[in-house]
Each structure stands twice: as structure tokens, then as C-alpha cells.
């Protein structure tokens, strides 16, 4: 902290504005601190309780997530949008929005894990790892410094490898974890190279300072390398081309609660981080928008085309996650060109998060069944689970009045408004293609007989509750689109 730096003002409602560049109020990081403390408490609880009482770690973790969400809401309501901690932390509406979405998915994941890991001797550690991973994703979302982005990526990645391969006796889980690790190791190294080049070109890791330096002196070749390296590095957690290959394997082979978490939470933090970095790069010196637009087009098209041929629901959802990453990148392309870009990004991510989690919650409640043929006639044996899956898939397509419809509509509008009508047209075409493979799941649920003579066994009331909550959220977010978009309209992407 340099001379003249103003310390925190003691209350969240009395925080300084953008000029208080050195504000160090610890409350600005309260949501993340709540998750870290909750993870430590969960580990300590697991260490000092018997195996029969390891379920108490989930209670501790749930309490930490609820506290984190409450603190995020308090910051969103009572704090000015500003750069904090010597301008390394972005306390803005986008950070708070990402924190709330991450907290919601983390809570649902913990509910899904209660019965899934009941017989696992290491069940007590699982909630702690989930909390650490969620904290890493939040760190990515609020990072206003490239080194902070690196730390967030490493925390999300290392915990993600563990979550993906948590069933050590399962060859599919181990394979998913290894692929996730290998791709992650390579892309994290590429990300670090990009950060080093950016530091060498500007002499700073702070995004606000980087923007100031590049405004007067920018090396086109160095910036091109930065865009490629940081783009590829963050594309790993986004699940976008060219670092997407782990997504379908993790969706299929990882424990179902982990698959639900890993296909949503890292994506949210990495997308916001990518937006912040590109936001400070001078568009007139290095034209990064066409490159990101091409990546968005390739990602959504590849994801949808690959999903058509899948006969495994979990793998289909994995490729669907890739395609959804392509749609989300549309908002990154038009940042600073359309006023709808940021609201569209956050609303789309909220809709995607609850819909994707609802789909995986159904898979979890059905004890991880994965073959599409096993879902035939589900409506006759488990009508509420079938309805939940239908709601989730229709939202992913973009059918009104569900959350996915408004999310895609705002994305398409933002892309057109930002001068990328061709990308919006391609996204519409991809949405039509996606309807085909989603209907391959929905149709047999109601119109084909079940291959089983007896109803398939279900897991527990906790995963059923999680599925129900996620389905309700899909509908509620869609119906509450107008006030939610109004609340997001004033959000900034600092610095």
C-alpha cells in the first residue's frame, strides 16, 4: 500500500468509491473467507468424528455456503462498486452475481453428495474440497490482478482433479481425472506464459495499471501472444475449444455430484476472468474480438454436433456444456460494444447453472444411470423426475418461459447490438440443431415403454430435494427475468 492509501471505513455501507484504490476492508472478501473457513471447519470435523458421523461435515459446509451467499447479498446491497485491496479485487455487480450463482450450485452439489458418498470412507473430505473449489471460482470472478487469476485457476484446477477422480476404484472416474489433469497442466502452463508476457510488456500485474500502460504504449505482437495464451488457459475451465476435451469425459466418468459441479462452477469464474482481461486490452491495437467470436462459433457448433451422436445421457450433457460455453462467449465478444453484454452474460450463466444442475440431479437421484435407453418410460415410474429432466433440457434449448429462453434471447440481442449479427445467426442455427438431441432424450421419457419390469431404484430424499429446487429455480429465474435484468443493468466490469 502506497502513501495516502485509505484504510477500510468500518462498515460495508460506508465504503469509498472508485477513488479509494487501496481500500483494505476485509469484509470485501467475506464471501470467499466464509467458504475457506467452512472448508477448514469441515476438515477438522472429519478428522475428529467417527465414520458414522462424517455426515456432519456436509452440515458445516452447507452453513458456510449459506453464510457466503448472505454476505454476497449484503455487499451487493450496501457496497459501492470499486476496486479493493490495492486494486487487486473487483468489488462490482458482476463479482457479486457470480458469487451468488456459484454459491447456489455449490449448495445443490452438497445436497446431491449426501447419499452418493454415504459408504465412501472419505466422505468427510468431499464437502471441504467442494468449498475450496468454489472459493477458487469466486476468486477468479473477482480477480483484478493477473497473479490473482493464476492463483484462482490453480485452486479450481487442483481441487477439480480430486473431485473428478474421487471414486478411485472406478476406471471411468480415474480416466476422467487423468484427462482433466493432463489438459489442465498444459493449459495452466500456457496461461502462466501469457501472464508473464503481459507483465514483461507492462511492468505490472494489476489490470487497471495494465490498461493505463497499454493505452499509451502497446506491442501488437506481445498482445497477440497474450490473447492466445490467456485465452487458451481460461478456455480450459470454460470448457471451450481448444481445451474442451475433458468435459464429456468428466461428465460421464466423474461422480455425478462432481460432474454437476465441474461443468458449471469453474466455467462461471473463468468466463468473468476472461472478460476482465480482454476488457483492458486495447481493441484498436489487437483485434481480439474476431478471434473470440471464432472460438465461440467453433465451440457451440462442435458441442452441438458431437452431442447428436451420443447414446449416453451424461456424455450428452457434457457436450451440451461445451455448446453452452460457446453461447456464453458471445457476451465476451461484445463487451464494451453492447450495454446488454454483461446482463446477458450473468443471466445466461444463472439459467445455465440451474438447468444443468437439475439435469445432473436427476442422474444422481437415479443412482447415476447413464445410458439413454435406461431413461425410456421414466415418466410412468418417476413422473416428477421425468418432469424435472424435461424442464432442464427445454431450458438448455431455450424454450419460454424458462430461464434459458431469456438468457439466449439477451445474448443474441447483445451480439446483434455489438455488430456480430452473423454470430447470433449461427447461434440460432445451433439452437435448432440442439433441439434434435434434447428431444432424443425427452421423447422416450413419455412415449416409449421402460426396458425394466420394475421401477428403477432412487438414491435419497436429499438428491430429490436438490433436483426439485433446481427445477423450481429454472422456472423462477425465467419468470423473474425483468427484475433480474434490471438489477444487472447497472453492473460494471472493473477495472
C-alpha positions as CSV (number, residue, x, y, z in Angstrom):
1,X,0.0,0.0,0.0
2,X,1.4,3.3,-1.1
3,X,1.3,6.6,0.8
4,X,-2.1,8.2,1.0
5,X,-3.9,4.8,0.9
6,X,-7.2,5.0,2.7
7,X,-8.0,2.1,5.0
8,X,-11.4,0.4,5.2
9,X,-14.1,2.5,6.6
10,X,-15.5,0.0,9.1
11,X,-18.9,-0.6,7.5
12,X,-19.9,-2.1,4.2
13,X,-22.4,0.7,3.6
14,X,-19.7,3.3,4.0
15,X,-17.1,2.1,1.5
16,X,-15.4,4.5,-0.7
17,X,-15.9,4.8,-4.4
18,X,-13.5,4.1,-7.3
19,X,-11.0,6.6,-6.0
20,X,-10.2,4.6,-2.8
21,X,-7.8,2.4,-4.7
22,X,-6.2,1.0,-1.6
23,X,-9.3,0.2,0.5
24,X,-8.5,-2.9,2.5
25,X,-11.8,-3.7,4.2
26,X,-11.6,-7.4,4.9
27,X,-15.4,-7.5,4.5
28,X,-14.9,-7.2,0.8
29,X,-13.7,-10.8,0.7
30,X,-16.2,-12.0,3.3
31,X,-18.0,-14.5,0.9
32,X,-14.7,-16.2,-0.1
33,X,-13.4,-16.2,3.5
34,X,-16.6,-17.8,4.7
35,X,-16.1,-20.7,2.2
36,X,-12.4,-21.1,3.2
37,X,-13.2,-21.1,6.9
38,X,-16.1,-23.5,6.3
39,X,-13.7,-25.9,4.4
40,X,-11.2,-25.8,7.2
41,X,-14.0,-26.5,9.7
42,X,-15.3,-29.3,7.6
43,X,-11.8,-30.9,7.5
44,X,-11.4,-30.6,11.2
45,X,-14.8,-32.1,11.8
46,X,-13.9,-35.0,9.6
47,X,-10.7,-35.5,11.4
48,X,-12.3,-35.7,14.9
49,X,-15.5,-37.5,14.3
50,X,-16.2,-41.2,13.7
51,X,-17.1,-42.6,10.3
52,X,-20.7,-42.9,11.3
53,X,-20.9,-39.1,11.9
54,X,-19.0,-37.9,8.9
55,X,-22.3,-36.6,7.5
56,X,-21.8,-33.6,9.9
57,X,-19.2,-32.2,7.6
58,X,-21.9,-31.6,5.0
59,X,-23.9,-29.7,7.6
60,X,-20.8,-27.5,8.3
61,X,-20.3,-26.9,4.5
62,X,-23.9,-26.0,3.9
63,X,-23.8,-23.5,6.7
64,X,-20.7,-21.9,5.2
65,X,-22.3,-21.7,1.7
66,X,-25.4,-20.0,3.1
67,X,-23.2,-17.6,5.1
68,X,-21.2,-16.8,1.9
69,X,-24.4,-16.1,-0.1
70,X,-25.8,-13.9,2.6
71,X,-22.5,-11.9,2.7
72,X,-22.6,-11.6,-1.1
73,X,-26.1,-10.2,-0.9
74,X,-25.1,-7.7,1.8
75,X,-22.2,-6.5,-0.3
76,X,-24.4,-6.2,-3.4
77,X,-26.9,-4.1,-1.5
78,X,-24.6,-2.0,0.7
79,X,-21.3,-1.5,-1.1
80,X,-20.2,0.8,-3.9
81,X,-18.7,-0.8,-7.0
82,X,-15.0,-0.3,-6.6
83,X,-11.5,-1.8,-6.8
84,X,-10.3,-3.0,-3.4
85,X,-7.2,-4.5,-1.8
86,X,-4.8,-2.2,-3.6
87,X,-6.9,-2.6,-6.7
88,X,-6.4,-6.4,-6.9
89,X,-10.0,-7.2,-6.1
90,X,-13.0,-6.1,-8.2
91,X,-16.0,-5.4,-5.9
92,X,-18.6,-5.0,-8.6
93,X,-22.0,-6.3,-9.5
94,X,-20.5,-9.0,-11.8
95,X,-18.4,-10.3,-8.9
96,X,-21.4,-10.5,-6.6
97,X,-23.6,-12.0,-9.3
98,X,-21.0,-14.7,-9.9
99,X,-20.6,-15.4,-6.2
100,X,-24.4,-16.0,-5.8
101,X,-24.6,-18.3,-8.8
102,X,-21.5,-20.3,-7.5
103,X,-23.0,-20.5,-4.0
104,X,-26.3,-21.8,-5.3
105,X,-24.7,-24.6,-7.4
106,X,-22.3,-25.4,-4.5
107,X,-25.3,-25.8,-2.1
108,X,-27.1,-28.1,-4.6
109,X,-23.9,-30.1,-5.1
110,X,-23.6,-30.7,-1.4
111,X,-27.2,-31.9,-1.2
112,X,-26.5,-34.3,-4.1
113,X,-23.4,-35.7,-2.3
114,X,-25.1,-36.6,1.0
115,X,-26.3,-40.1,0.0
116,X,-24.0,-40.6,-3.0
117,X,-20.9,-40.7,-0.8
118,X,-22.6,-42.3,2.2
119,X,-20.5,-45.5,2.1
120,X,-17.3,-43.8,1.0
121,X,-14.7,-43.8,3.8
122,X,-13.5,-40.4,2.7
123,X,-16.9,-38.8,2.5
124,X,-15.9,-36.2,5.2
125,X,-13.3,-34.6,3.0
126,X,-15.6,-34.2,0.0
127,X,-17.5,-31.1,1.2
128,X,-14.3,-29.4,2.1
129,X,-12.8,-29.9,-1.4
130,X,-16.1,-28.6,-2.9
131,X,-15.8,-25.4,-0.8
132,X,-12.2,-24.8,-1.7
133,X,-13.1,-25.2,-5.4
134,X,-16.0,-22.8,-5.1
135,X,-13.7,-20.3,-3.4
136,X,-11.3,-20.6,-6.2
137,X,-14.0,-19.9,-8.8
138,X,-15.1,-16.8,-6.8
139,X,-11.5,-15.7,-6.7
140,X,-11.4,-15.9,-10.5
141,X,-14.6,-14.0,-10.8
142,X,-13.4,-11.1,-8.7
143,X,-9.7,-11.0,-9.8
144,X,-8.4,-7.6,-10.9
145,X,-4.8,-8.8,-11.0
146,X,-3.3,-11.4,-13.3
147,X,-1.5,-13.2,-10.5
148,X,-4.8,-13.5,-8.6
149,X,-6.2,-15.1,-11.8
150,X,-3.4,-17.6,-11.7
151,X,-4.0,-18.4,-8.0
152,X,-7.7,-18.8,-8.7
153,X,-7.1,-21.1,-11.7
154,X,-4.7,-23.3,-9.7
155,X,-7.1,-23.6,-6.8
156,X,-10.0,-24.5,-9.1
157,X,-7.9,-26.9,-11.1
158,X,-6.2,-28.9,-8.3
159,X,-9.5,-29.4,-6.4
160,X,-11.2,-30.2,-9.7
161,X,-8.8,-33.1,-10.4
162,X,-9.7,-34.5,-7.0
163,X,-13.4,-34.1,-7.4
164,X,-13.3,-35.8,-10.8
165,X,-11.4,-38.8,-9.7
166,X,-12.9,-39.1,-6.2
167,X,-14.0,-42.7,-6.9
168,X,-10.5,-44.2,-7.0
169,X,-11.9,-47.7,-7.7
170,X,-13.8,-46.6,-10.8
171,X,-11.8,-46.8,-14.0
172,X,-14.1,-44.2,-15.6
173,X,-13.5,-41.7,-12.8
174,X,-9.8,-42.2,-12.8
175,X,-9.7,-41.8,-16.6
176,X,-11.7,-38.6,-16.3
177,X,-9.5,-37.3,-13.6
178,X,-6.3,-38.1,-15.6
179,X,-7.6,-36.4,-18.7
180,X,-8.7,-33.4,-16.7
181,X,-5.3,-33.2,-15.1
182,X,-3.3,-33.5,-18.3
183,X,-5.3,-30.9,-20.2
184,X,-5.2,-28.7,-17.1
185,X,-1.5,-29.0,-16.6
186,X,-0.8,-27.9,-20.2
187,X,-3.3,-25.1,-20.3
188,X,-2.3,-23.7,-16.9
189,X,1.3,-23.5,-18.1
190,X,0.1,-21.7,-21.2
191,X,-1.9,-19.3,-19.1
192,X,1.2,-18.5,-16.9
193,X,3.2,-17.8,-20.1
194,X,0.6,-15.3,-21.1
195,X,0.7,-13.6,-17.7
196,X,4.5,-13.4,-17.8
197,X,4.4,-11.9,-21.3
198,X,1.9,-9.3,-20.2
199,X,4.0,-8.5,-17.1
200,X,7.1,-8.2,-19.2
201,X,5.3,-5.8,-21.6
202,X,3.7,-3.6,-19.0
203,X,5.8,-4.0,-15.8
204,X,2.7,-4.7,-13.7
205,X,0.2,-7.5,-12.9
206,X,-2.6,-5.1,-11.9
207,X,-5.3,-4.9,-14.6
208,X,-6.0,-1.2,-14.0
209,X,-2.3,-0.4,-14.4
210,X,-2.0,-2.6,-17.4
211,X,-4.9,-0.7,-19.1
212,X,-3.1,2.6,-18.4
213,X,0.2,1.4,-19.8
214,X,-1.3,-0.2,-22.9
215,X,-3.3,3.0,-23.6
216,X,0.0,4.8,-24.5
217,X,2.4,2.0,-25.4
218,X,1.2,-1.4,-26.7
219,X,3.2,-4.0,-28.6
220,X,1.0,-5.7,-31.1
221,X,3.0,-9.0,-31.2
222,X,3.2,-9.3,-27.5
223,X,-0.5,-8.6,-27.1
224,X,-1.3,-11.2,-29.7
225,X,0.7,-13.8,-27.7
226,X,-1.1,-12.7,-24.5
227,X,-4.6,-13.1,-26.0
228,X,-3.7,-16.6,-27.3
229,X,-2.1,-17.8,-24.1
230,X,-4.5,-16.4,-21.6
231,X,-7.5,-17.3,-23.9
232,X,-6.3,-20.9,-24.2
233,X,-5.6,-21.1,-20.4
234,X,-9.0,-19.9,-19.4
235,X,-10.7,-21.9,-22.1
236,X,-9.8,-24.9,-20.1
237,X,-12.1,-24.1,-17.2
238,X,-14.7,-22.6,-19.5
239,X,-14.9,-25.8,-21.4
240,X,-14.3,-24.1,-24.8
241,X,-12.3,-25.0,-27.9
242,X,-9.4,-25.8,-28.0
243,X,-9.3,-27.0,-24.3
244,X,-12.7,-28.7,-24.1
245,X,-11.8,-32.4,-24.5
246,X,-12.0,-33.1,-20.7
247,X,-15.6,-32.0,-20.4
248,X,-17.5,-35.1,-21.8
249,X,-15.2,-37.5,-20.0
250,X,-15.7,-35.8,-16.7
251,X,-19.4,-35.5,-17.2
252,X,-19.6,-39.3,-17.9
253,X,-17.0,-40.7,-15.6
254,X,-16.8,-38.5,-12.5
255,X,-19.1,-39.0,-9.6
256,X,-22.5,-37.4,-10.6
257,X,-22.4,-34.6,-8.0
258,X,-18.8,-33.7,-9.1
259,X,-19.9,-33.7,-12.7
260,X,-22.7,-31.3,-11.9
261,X,-20.3,-29.0,-10.1
262,X,-17.4,-29.1,-12.5
263,X,-19.5,-28.4,-15.6
264,X,-20.8,-25.2,-14.1
265,X,-18.8,-23.6,-11.3
266,X,-15.3,-23.3,-12.9
267,X,-17.0,-22.0,-16.1
268,X,-18.5,-19.1,-14.3
269,X,-15.3,-17.8,-12.7
270,X,-13.2,-18.3,-15.9
271,X,-15.7,-16.5,-18.1
272,X,-15.7,-13.4,-15.9
273,X,-11.9,-13.5,-15.6
274,X,-11.5,-13.7,-19.4
275,X,-13.9,-10.8,-19.8
276,X,-11.8,-8.7,-17.3
277,X,-8.6,-9.4,-19.1
278,X,-9.9,-8.7,-22.6
279,X,-11.7,-5.6,-21.3
280,X,-8.3,-3.9,-20.6
281,X,-6.6,-4.8,-23.9
282,X,-6.9,-2.1,-26.5
283,X,-9.2,-3.3,-29.2
284,X,-7.7,-0.9,-31.8
285,X,-4.2,-2.4,-31.3
286,X,-5.0,-6.1,-31.2
287,X,-8.3,-7.2,-32.6
288,X,-9.2,-9.9,-30.1
289,X,-13.0,-9.8,-30.8
290,X,-12.9,-11.8,-34.1
291,X,-10.7,-14.4,-32.5
292,X,-13.1,-14.9,-29.6
293,X,-16.0,-14.9,-32.0
294,X,-14.4,-17.7,-34.0
295,X,-13.8,-19.6,-30.8
296,X,-17.4,-19.1,-29.7
297,X,-18.7,-20.3,-33.1
298,X,-16.4,-23.3,-33.1
299,X,-17.3,-24.2,-29.5
300,X,-21.1,-24.1,-29.9
301,X,-21.0,-25.9,-33.2
302,X,-18.7,-28.7,-32.2
303,X,-20.6,-29.2,-28.9
304,X,-23.9,-29.5,-30.6
305,X,-22.8,-31.7,-33.4
306,X,-20.9,-34.1,-31.1
307,X,-23.9,-34.3,-28.8
308,X,-26.2,-35.5,-31.6
309,X,-24.5,-38.9,-31.8
310,X,-24.3,-39.7,-28.1
311,X,-26.2,-42.6,-26.6
312,X,-25.1,-41.8,-23.1
313,X,-27.0,-39.1,-21.2
314,X,-24.1,-37.9,-19.1
315,X,-21.8,-37.6,-22.1
316,X,-24.5,-35.8,-24.0
317,X,-24.8,-33.3,-21.1
318,X,-21.0,-32.9,-21.3
319,X,-21.1,-32.0,-24.9
320,X,-24.1,-29.8,-24.2
321,X,-21.9,-28.0,-21.6
322,X,-19.4,-27.3,-24.3
323,X,-22.0,-25.8,-26.6
324,X,-23.3,-23.6,-23.8
325,X,-19.8,-22.3,-23.3
326,X,-19.8,-21.2,-26.9
327,X,-23.1,-19.3,-26.3
328,X,-21.6,-17.6,-23.2
329,X,-18.5,-16.5,-25.2
330,X,-20.8,-14.4,-27.4
331,X,-21.2,-11.9,-24.5
332,X,-17.4,-11.7,-24.1
333,X,-17.1,-10.8,-27.8
334,X,-19.3,-7.7,-27.4
335,X,-18.1,-6.4,-24.0
336,X,-17.9,-2.6,-24.3
337,X,-19.9,-2.7,-27.5
338,X,-23.3,-3.5,-26.2
339,X,-24.9,-2.4,-22.9
340,X,-26.6,-5.8,-22.8
341,X,-23.4,-7.8,-22.8
342,X,-22.8,-8.0,-19.1
343,X,-26.5,-8.5,-18.1
344,X,-26.9,-11.1,-20.8
345,X,-23.8,-13.0,-19.6
346,X,-24.8,-13.1,-16.0
347,X,-28.4,-14.0,-16.7
348,X,-27.4,-16.7,-19.2
349,X,-25.0,-18.2,-16.7
350,X,-27.7,-18.2,-13.9
351,X,-30.1,-20.0,-16.2
352,X,-27.5,-22.5,-17.5
353,X,-26.3,-23.2,-13.9
354,X,-29.7,-24.2,-12.5
355,X,-30.7,-26.1,-15.6
356,X,-27.5,-28.1,-15.9
357,X,-27.5,-28.9,-12.2
358,X,-31.2,-30.0,-12.4
359,X,-30.3,-32.5,-15.2
360,X,-27.4,-33.9,-13.2
361,X,-29.5,-34.0,-10.1
362,X,-31.9,-36.4,-11.9
363,X,-29.0,-38.5,-12.9
364,X,-27.8,-38.6,-9.3
365,X,-31.2,-39.5,-7.9
366,X,-31.4,-42.4,-10.4
367,X,-28.1,-43.7,-9.0
368,X,-26.0,-42.5,-11.9
369,X,-27.8,-44.3,-14.7
370,X,-26.3,-43.1,-17.9
371,X,-27.5,-45.0,-21.0
372,X,-30.2,-43.2,-22.9
373,X,-32.2,-46.4,-23.2
374,X,-32.4,-46.6,-19.5
375,X,-34.5,-43.4,-19.4
376,X,-37.3,-44.8,-21.6
377,X,-40.6,-44.7,-19.8
378,X,-39.3,-42.8,-16.9
379,X,-42.5,-40.7,-16.8
380,X,-44.5,-43.7,-15.8
381,X,-42.3,-44.8,-12.9
382,X,-40.9,-41.5,-11.7
383,X,-43.1,-38.7,-13.2
384,X,-41.5,-35.9,-11.1
385,X,-38.0,-36.8,-12.1
386,X,-39.0,-37.0,-15.7
387,X,-40.7,-33.6,-15.5
388,X,-37.5,-32.1,-13.9
389,X,-35.4,-33.5,-16.6
390,X,-37.7,-32.1,-19.3
391,X,-37.7,-28.7,-17.7
392,X,-33.9,-28.7,-17.5
393,X,-33.4,-29.8,-21.1
394,X,-36.0,-27.4,-22.5
395,X,-34.3,-24.6,-20.6
396,X,-31.0,-25.5,-22.2
397,X,-32.6,-25.4,-25.6
398,X,-34.2,-22.0,-24.8
399,X,-37.9,-22.6,-24.6
400,X,-40.0,-19.9,-23.0
401,X,-40.8,-19.1,-20.2
402,X,-37.8,-20.9,-18.8
403,X,-34.6,-19.3,-17.8
404,X,-32.7,-20.5,-20.8
405,X,-35.0,-18.7,-23.2
406,X,-34.4,-15.2,-21.7
407,X,-30.7,-16.0,-21.4
408,X,-30.2,-16.9,-25.0
409,X,-32.5,-14.1,-26.2
410,X,-30.5,-11.5,-24.4
411,X,-27.2,-13.0,-25.7
412,X,-28.5,-12.9,-29.3
413,X,-29.7,-9.3,-28.8
414,X,-26.3,-8.2,-27.4
415,X,-24.4,-9.9,-30.2
416,X,-26.5,-8.1,-32.8
417,X,-26.2,-4.8,-31.0
418,X,-22.5,-5.2,-30.8
419,X,-22.1,-5.8,-34.5
420,X,-21.9,-9.6,-34.6
421,X,-25.2,-10.5,-36.3
422,X,-23.5,-13.4,-38.1
423,X,-22.6,-14.9,-34.7
424,X,-26.1,-14.5,-33.4
425,X,-27.5,-16.2,-36.6
426,X,-25.1,-19.1,-36.2
427,X,-26.2,-19.4,-32.5
428,X,-29.8,-19.6,-33.6
429,X,-29.0,-22.3,-36.1
430,X,-27.1,-24.2,-33.4
431,X,-30.1,-23.9,-31.0
432,X,-32.2,-25.5,-33.7
433,X,-29.7,-28.3,-34.0
434,X,-29.6,-28.8,-30.2
435,X,-33.4,-29.3,-30.1
436,X,-32.8,-32.6,-32.0
437,X,-30.6,-34.3,-29.5
438,X,-32.6,-32.9,-26.5
439,X,-35.8,-34.4,-28.0
440,X,-34.0,-37.7,-28.3
441,X,-34.0,-37.7,-24.5
442,X,-37.4,-36.1,-23.9
443,X,-39.5,-38.2,-26.3
444,X,-38.6,-41.7,-24.9
445,X,-39.3,-40.5,-21.4
446,X,-43.0,-40.3,-22.2
447,X,-43.7,-42.2,-25.4
448,X,-41.6,-45.4,-25.1
449,X,-42.0,-48.3,-22.7
450,X,-39.5,-48.8,-20.0
451,X,-37.0,-51.6,-20.6
452,X,-37.2,-52.6,-16.9
453,X,-40.0,-54.6,-15.4
454,X,-39.7,-52.8,-12.0
455,X,-39.2,-49.1,-11.3
456,X,-35.6,-48.0,-11.2
457,X,-34.3,-47.5,-7.6
458,X,-33.7,-44.0,-6.5
459,X,-31.0,-42.6,-4.2
460,X,-32.4,-40.5,-1.4
461,X,-34.6,-37.6,-0.5
462,X,-31.7,-35.2,-0.5
463,X,-30.9,-35.5,-4.2
464,X,-34.6,-35.4,-4.9
465,X,-34.9,-32.2,-3.0
466,X,-31.9,-30.8,-4.9
467,X,-33.5,-31.8,-8.2
468,X,-36.8,-30.1,-7.2
469,X,-35.1,-26.9,-6.0
470,X,-33.1,-26.7,-9.3
471,X,-36.2,-27.2,-11.4
472,X,-38.1,-24.6,-9.5
473,X,-35.2,-22.2,-9.9
474,X,-35.2,-22.8,-13.7
475,X,-38.8,-21.6,-13.8
476,X,-38.4,-18.9,-11.2
477,X,-35.4,-17.3,-12.9
478,X,-37.3,-17.3,-16.2
479,X,-40.4,-15.7,-14.7
480,X,-38.3,-13.1,-12.8
481,X,-36.3,-12.1,-15.8
482,X,-37.4,-8.5,-15.9
483,X,-36.4,-7.5,-12.3
484,X,-33.2,-9.6,-12.5
485,X,-32.1,-8.0,-15.8
486,X,-33.0,-4.6,-14.3
487,X,-30.8,-5.3,-11.3
488,X,-27.9,-6.3,-13.5
489,X,-28.2,-3.3,-15.8
490,X,-26.1,-1.2,-13.6
491,X,-23.4,-3.8,-13.0
492,X,-19.8,-2.8,-14.1
493,X,-16.9,-4.9,-15.1
494,X,-14.0,-3.4,-13.3
495,X,-11.3,-2.2,-13.8
